Amino acid sequence: MTEQTLARLQEQQQQYRQRIEALQRDLTREYPADSGEQAQERENDEVMEALLLEAREGLRQTESALQRLQDGSYGLCSGCGEKIAAARLEAMPDALMCIDCASRAEPG
């Protein structure tokens, strides 16, 4: 499982990096001279900035999972210390908590 997990996390890391790079490139482009088009582009920038924040957080979580894999704590819940279910790790390879701890930690 470790080699397969490592490969999945590295692929996920690369995808986040590419997404961040593309979003940053789009956010630094020139605006059209037309004020109507410029207003629309600026609205789009707000959406792209939100996507950029989301991608950065995903990258941070993925890199944290890679660090846990390296130090041997991968797959252990940060809340209770028990093993995280394999199915959860399959669905979310960067999961930090077991489903029980994650559901208790959610606001609401």
MARBARO-975555 format. One record per residue (C-alpha): residue in three letters; y, x, z; residue number from 1. Coordinates in nm, 2 decimals, decimal comma. Each point is the difference from the previous one (the first is absolute). Layout:
<pt><numar>ALA</numar><py>Y</py><px>X</px><pz>Z</pz><zalum>NUM</zalum></pt>
...
//
This chain:
<pt><numar>MET</numar><py>0,00</py><px>0,00</px><pz>0,00</pz><zalum>1</zalum></pt>
<pt><numar>THR</numar><py>0,24</py><px>0,28</px><pz>0,07</pz><zalum>2</zalum></pt>
<pt><numar>GLU</numar><py>0,02</py><px>0,15</px><pz>-0,35</pz><zalum>3</zalum></pt>
<pt><numar>GLN</numar><py>0,03</py><px>-0,35</px><pz>-0,15</pz><zalum>4</zalum></pt>
<pt><numar>THR</numar><py>0,27</py><px>-0,10</px><pz>0,26</pz><zalum>5</zalum></pt>
<pt><numar>LEU</numar><py>0,19</py><px>0,33</px><pz>-0,06</pz><zalum>6</zalum></pt>
<pt><numar>ALA</numar><py>0,00</py><px>-0,07</px><pz>-0,38</pz><zalum>7</zalum></pt>
<pt><numar>ARG</numar><py>0,12</py><px>-0,36</px><pz>0,05</pz><zalum>8</zalum></pt>
<pt><numar>LEU</numar><py>0,28</py><px>0,11</px><pz>0,24</pz><zalum>9</zalum></pt>
<pt><numar>GLN</numar><py>0,11</py><px>0,28</px><pz>-0,23</pz><zalum>10</zalum></pt>
<pt><numar>GLU</numar><py>0,01</py><px>-0,24</px><pz>-0,30</pz><zalum>11</zalum></pt>
<pt><numar>GLN</numar><py>0,20</py><px>-0,25</px><pz>0,21</pz><zalum>12</zalum></pt>
<pt><numar>GLN</numar><py>0,23</py><px>0,28</px><pz>0,10</pz><zalum>13</zalum></pt>
<pt><numar>GLN</numar><py>0,06</py><px>0,10</px><pz>-0,36</pz><zalum>14</zalum></pt>
<pt><numar>GLN</numar><py>0,07</py><px>-0,36</px><pz>-0,10</pz><zalum>15</zalum></pt>
<pt><numar>TYR</numar><py>0,26</py><px>-0,04</px><pz>0,27</pz><zalum>16</zalum></pt>
<pt><numar>ARG</numar><py>0,16</py><px>0,33</px><pz>-0,10</pz><zalum>17</zalum></pt>
<pt><numar>GLN</numar><py>0,02</py><px>-0,11</px><pz>-0,36</pz><zalum>18</zalum></pt>
<pt><numar>ARG</numar><py>0,14</py><px>-0,34</px><pz>0,09</pz><zalum>19</zalum></pt>
<pt><numar>ILE</numar><py>0,27</py><px>0,17</px><pz>0,22</pz><zalum>20</zalum></pt>
<pt><numar>GLU</numar><py>0,09</py><px>0,24</px><pz>-0,28</pz><zalum>21</zalum></pt>
<pt><numar>ALA</numar><py>0,03</py><px>-0,28</px><pz>-0,25</pz><zalum>22</zalum></pt>
<pt><numar>LEU</numar><py>0,21</py><px>-0,22</px><pz>0,23</pz><zalum>23</zalum></pt>
<pt><numar>GLN</numar><py>0,23</py><px>0,29</px><pz>0,09</pz><zalum>24</zalum></pt>
<pt><numar>ARG</numar><py>0,05</py><px>0,08</px><pz>-0,37</pz><zalum>25</zalum></pt>
<pt><numar>ASP</numar><py>0,08</py><px>-0,37</px><pz>-0,07</pz><zalum>26</zalum></pt>
<pt><numar>LEU</numar><py>0,25</py><px>-0,02</px><pz>0,29</pz><zalum>27</zalum></pt>
<pt><numar>THR</numar><py>0,19</py><px>0,31</px><pz>-0,13</pz><zalum>28</zalum></pt>
<pt><numar>ARG</numar><py>0,05</py><px>-0,13</px><pz>-0,35</pz><zalum>29</zalum></pt>
<pt><numar>GLU</numar><py>0,34</py><px>-0,08</px><pz>-0,16</pz><zalum>30</zalum></pt>
<pt><numar>TYR</numar><py>0,13</py><px>-0,35</px><pz>0,01</pz><zalum>31</zalum></pt>
<pt><numar>PRO</numar><py>0,10</py><px>-0,18</px><pz>-0,32</pz><zalum>32</zalum></pt>
<pt><numar>ALA</numar><py>0,37</py><px>-0,04</px><pz>-0,06</pz><zalum>33</zalum></pt>
<pt><numar>ASP</numar><py>-0,02</py><px>-0,38</px><pz>-0,02</pz><zalum>34</zalum></pt>
<pt><numar>SER</numar><py>0,09</py><px>-0,14</px><pz>0,34</pz><zalum>35</zalum></pt>
<pt><numar>GLY</numar><py>-0,24</py><px>-0,29</px><pz>-0,03</pz><zalum>36</zalum></pt>
<pt><numar>GLU</numar><py>-0,29</py><px>0,23</px><pz>-0,08</pz><zalum>37</zalum></pt>
<pt><numar>GLN</numar><py>0,11</py><px>0,24</px><pz>0,27</pz><zalum>38</zalum></pt>
<pt><numar>ALA</numar><py>-0,01</py><px>-0,28</px><pz>0,26</pz><zalum>39</zalum></pt>
<pt><numar>GLN</numar><py>-0,36</py><px>-0,09</px><pz>-0,10</pz><zalum>40</zalum></pt>
<pt><numar>GLU</numar><py>-0,10</py><px>0,37</px><pz>0,01</pz><zalum>41</zalum></pt>
<pt><numar>ARG</numar><py>0,14</py><px>0,03</px><pz>0,35</pz><zalum>42</zalum></pt>
<pt><numar>GLU</numar><py>-0,20</py><px>-0,31</px><pz>0,12</pz><zalum>43</zalum></pt>
<pt><numar>ASN</numar><py>-0,31</py><px>0,17</px><pz>-0,15</pz><zalum>44</zalum></pt>
<pt><numar>ASP</numar><py>0,09</py><px>0,31</px><pz>0,20</pz><zalum>45</zalum></pt>
<pt><numar>GLU</numar><py>-0,03</py><px>-0,19</px><pz>0,32</pz><zalum>46</zalum></pt>
<pt><numar>VAL</numar><py>-0,36</py><px>-0,10</px><pz>-0,09</pz><zalum>47</zalum></pt>
<pt><numar>MET</numar><py>-0,08</py><px>0,35</px><pz>-0,11</pz><zalum>48</zalum></pt>
<pt><numar>GLU</numar><py>0,13</py><px>0,14</px><pz>0,33</pz><zalum>49</zalum></pt>
<pt><numar>ALA</numar><py>-0,22</py><px>-0,23</px><pz>0,19</pz><zalum>50</zalum></pt>
<pt><numar>LEU</numar><py>-0,30</py><px>0,10</px><pz>-0,21</pz><zalum>51</zalum></pt>
<pt><numar>LEU</numar><py>0,10</py><px>0,37</px><pz>0,06</pz><zalum>52</zalum></pt>
<pt><numar>LEU</numar><py>0,00</py><px>-0,06</px><pz>0,38</pz><zalum>53</zalum></pt>
<pt><numar>GLU</numar><py>-0,34</py><px>-0,17</px><pz>-0,03</pz><zalum>54</zalum></pt>
<pt><numar>ALA</numar><py>-0,14</py><px>0,29</px><pz>-0,21</pz><zalum>55</zalum></pt>
<pt><numar>ARG</numar><py>0,13</py><px>0,26</px><pz>0,25</pz><zalum>56</zalum></pt>
<pt><numar>GLU</numar><py>-0,16</py><px>-0,18</px><pz>0,29</pz><zalum>57</zalum></pt>
<pt><numar>GLY</numar><py>-0,33</py><px>-0,03</px><pz>-0,20</pz><zalum>58</zalum></pt>
<pt><numar>LEU</numar><py>0,01</py><px>0,38</px><pz>-0,07</pz><zalum>59</zalum></pt>
<pt><numar>ARG</numar><py>0,07</py><px>0,07</px><pz>0,37</pz><zalum>60</zalum></pt>
<pt><numar>GLN</numar><py>-0,30</py><px>-0,21</px><pz>0,11</pz><zalum>61</zalum></pt>
<pt><numar>THR</numar><py>-0,22</py><px>0,16</px><pz>-0,26</pz><zalum>62</zalum></pt>
<pt><numar>GLU</numar><py>0,10</py><px>0,35</px><pz>0,10</pz><zalum>63</zalum></pt>
<pt><numar>SER</numar><py>-0,06</py><px>-0,10</px><pz>0,36</pz><zalum>64</zalum></pt>
<pt><numar>ALA</numar><py>-0,35</py><px>-0,11</px><pz>-0,09</pz><zalum>65</zalum></pt>
<pt><numar>LEU</numar><py>-0,06</py><px>0,33</px><pz>-0,18</pz><zalum>66</zalum></pt>
<pt><numar>GLN</numar><py>0,11</py><px>0,19</px><pz>0,31</pz><zalum>67</zalum></pt>
<pt><numar>ARG</numar><py>-0,24</py><px>-0,21</px><pz>0,22</pz><zalum>68</zalum></pt>
<pt><numar>LEU</numar><py>-0,28</py><px>0,07</px><pz>-0,25</pz><zalum>69</zalum></pt>
<pt><numar>GLN</numar><py>0,08</py><px>0,37</px><pz>0,03</pz><zalum>70</zalum></pt>
<pt><numar>ASP</numar><py>0,01</py><px>0,00</px><pz>0,39</pz><zalum>71</zalum></pt>
<pt><numar>GLY</numar><py>-0,31</py><px>-0,22</px><pz>0,04</pz><zalum>72</zalum></pt>
<pt><numar>SER</numar><py>0,17</py><px>-0,31</px><pz>0,14</pz><zalum>73</zalum></pt>
<pt><numar>TYR</numar><py>-0,03</py><px>-0,20</px><pz>-0,33</pz><zalum>74</zalum></pt>
<pt><numar>GLY</numar><py>-0,17</py><px>-0,33</px><pz>0,05</pz><zalum>75</zalum></pt>
<pt><numar>LEU</numar><py>0,08</py><px>-0,02</px><pz>0,37</pz><zalum>76</zalum></pt>
<pt><numar>CYS</numar><py>0,23</py><px>-0,28</px><pz>0,11</pz><zalum>77</zalum></pt>
<pt><numar>SER</numar><py>0,33</py><px>0,13</px><pz>0,14</pz><zalum>78</zalum></pt>
<pt><numar>GLY</numar><py>0,01</py><px>-0,31</px><pz>0,23</pz><zalum>79</zalum></pt>
<pt><numar>CYS</numar><py>-0,34</py><px>0,00</px><pz>0,17</pz><zalum>80</zalum></pt>
<pt><numar>GLY</numar><py>-0,17</py><px>0,32</px><pz>-0,12</pz><zalum>81</zalum></pt>
<pt><numar>GLU</numar><py>-0,30</py><px>-0,19</px><pz>-0,15</pz><zalum>82</zalum></pt>
<pt><numar>LYS</numar><py>-0,12</py><px>0,05</px><pz>-0,35</pz><zalum>83</zalum></pt>
<pt><numar>ILE</numar><py>0,18</py><px>-0,20</px><pz>-0,27</pz><zalum>84</zalum></pt>
<pt><numar>ALA</numar><py>-0,24</py><px>-0,21</px><pz>-0,20</pz><zalum>85</zalum></pt>
<pt><numar>ALA</numar><py>-0,11</py><px>0,16</px><pz>-0,33</pz><zalum>86</zalum></pt>
<pt><numar>ALA</numar><py>0,09</py><px>-0,31</px><pz>-0,19</pz><zalum>87</zalum></pt>
<pt><numar>ARG</numar><py>0,36</py><px>0,02</px><pz>0,14</pz><zalum>88</zalum></pt>
<pt><numar>LEU</numar><py>0,02</py><px>0,37</px><pz>-0,10</pz><zalum>89</zalum></pt>
<pt><numar>GLU</numar><py>-0,14</py><px>-0,09</px><pz>-0,34</pz><zalum>90</zalum></pt>
<pt><numar>ALA</numar><py>0,28</py><px>-0,26</px><pz>-0,05</pz><zalum>91</zalum></pt>
<pt><numar>MET</numar><py>0,27</py><px>0,20</px><pz>0,17</pz><zalum>92</zalum></pt>
<pt><numar>PRO</numar><py>-0,09</py><px>0,37</px><pz>0,00</pz><zalum>93</zalum></pt>
<pt><numar>ASP</numar><py>0,32</py><px>0,08</px><pz>0,19</pz><zalum>94</zalum></pt>
<pt><numar>ALA</numar><py>-0,07</py><px>-0,25</px><pz>0,28</pz><zalum>95</zalum></pt>
<pt><numar>LEU</numar><py>0,11</py><px>0,12</px><pz>0,34</pz><zalum>96</zalum></pt>
<pt><numar>MET</numar><py>-0,15</py><px>-0,27</px><pz>0,21</pz><zalum>97</zalum></pt>
<pt><numar>CYS</numar><py>-0,31</py><px>-0,22</px><pz>0,02</pz><zalum>98</zalum></pt>
<pt><numar>ILE</numar><py>0,05</py><px>-0,36</px><pz>-0,10</pz><zalum>99</zalum></pt>
<pt><numar>ASP</numar><py>0,02</py><px>-0,12</px><pz>0,36</pz><zalum>100</zalum></pt>
<pt><numar>CYS</numar><py>0,27</py><px>0,25</px><pz>0,10</pz><zalum>101</zalum></pt>
<pt><numar>ALA</numar><py>0,19</py><px>-0,05</px><pz>-0,32</pz><zalum>102</zalum></pt>
<pt><numar>SER</numar><py>0,01</py><px>-0,38</px><pz>0,05</pz><zalum>103</zalum></pt>
<pt><numar>ARG</numar><py>0,13</py><px>0,04</px><pz>0,36</pz><zalum>104</zalum></pt>
<pt><numar>ALA</numar><py>0,26</py><px>0,25</px><pz>-0,12</pz><zalum>105</zalum></pt>
<pt><numar>GLU</numar><py>0,14</py><px>-0,24</px><pz>-0,27</pz><zalum>106</zalum></pt>
<pt><numar>PRO</numar><py>0,32</py><px>-0,18</px><pz>0,10</pz><zalum>107</zalum></pt>
<pt><numar>GLY</numar><py>-0,02</py><px>-0,37</px><pz>0,04</pz><zalum>108</zalum></pt>
//
